[in-house]
Amino acid sequence: MLEQYFKLIDSEVNNMAMSNEIIYQVAYYFPAVLFALGKDYWNKMYPIYNRLLKHTEVKVRQPLAYSFH
């Protein structure tokens, strides 16, 4: 099930221009998903995180910045 999640998220992030709302939701819930999965999954999720940080919309980058508290 996690592999399907990663494929879906990776696909959406690679096609960031397709739907900003979906990308926003991915960014918004990213910290919670990582927390639930644990630090062992950071290496797998880091490429997605890095691509989200480079998104042109502030709305997408903002939840990731807020997660650093």
C-alpha positions as CSV (number, residue, x, y, z in Angstrom):
1,M,0.0,0.0,0.0
2,L,2.8,2.4,0.8
3,E,4.4,1.7,-2.6
4,Q,1.1,2.8,-4.3
5,Y,1.1,6.0,-2.2
6,F,4.7,6.8,-3.1
7,K,4.0,6.2,-6.8
8,L,0.9,8.4,-6.7
9,I,2.7,11.2,-4.9
10,D,5.8,10.9,-7.0
11,S,3.6,11.1,-10.2
12,E,1.7,14.2,-9.0
13,V,4.9,16.0,-7.9
14,N,6.6,15.2,-11.2
15,N,3.6,16.7,-13.0
16,M,3.3,19.7,-10.7
17,A,1.7,21.9,-13.3
18,M,-1.3,19.6,-13.6
19,S,-3.1,20.4,-10.4
20,N,-1.8,22.8,-7.8
21,E,-4.6,21.8,-5.3
22,I,-3.4,18.2,-5.2
23,I,0.2,19.4,-4.9
24,Y,-0.9,21.7,-2.0
25,Q,-2.6,18.8,-0.2
26,V,0.6,16.7,-0.6
27,A,2.7,19.4,0.9
28,Y,0.2,20.1,3.6
29,Y,0.0,16.5,4.8
30,F,3.7,15.7,4.1
31,P,4.9,16.3,7.7
32,A,2.1,14.2,9.2
33,V,2.7,11.3,6.8
34,L,6.4,11.4,7.5
35,F,5.7,11.5,11.3
36,A,3.4,8.5,11.0
37,L,5.9,6.5,8.9
38,G,8.9,7.4,11.0
39,K,12.4,8.5,10.3
40,D,13.2,5.3,8.4
41,Y,11.2,6.6,5.5
42,W,13.0,10.0,5.2
43,N,15.4,8.7,2.5
44,K,12.4,7.6,0.4
45,M,10.4,10.8,1.0
46,Y,13.3,13.3,0.7
47,P,13.2,13.6,-3.2
48,I,9.5,14.4,-3.0
49,Y,10.1,16.9,-0.3
50,N,12.9,18.5,-2.2
51,R,10.7,18.9,-5.3
52,L,7.9,20.4,-3.3
53,L,10.3,23.0,-1.8
54,K,11.1,24.2,-5.4
55,H,7.5,24.6,-6.4
56,T,6.6,28.1,-7.7
57,E,3.5,28.5,-5.6
58,V,4.0,29.9,-2.0
59,K,0.9,28.1,-1.0
60,V,2.7,24.8,-1.6
61,R,6.0,25.7,0.0
62,Q,4.4,27.4,3.1
63,P,3.2,24.2,4.9
64,L,6.6,22.7,4.5
65,A,8.2,25.8,6.1
66,Y,5.7,25.8,8.9
67,S,6.6,22.2,9.7
68,F,10.1,23.4,10.9
69,H,9.1,24.6,14.3
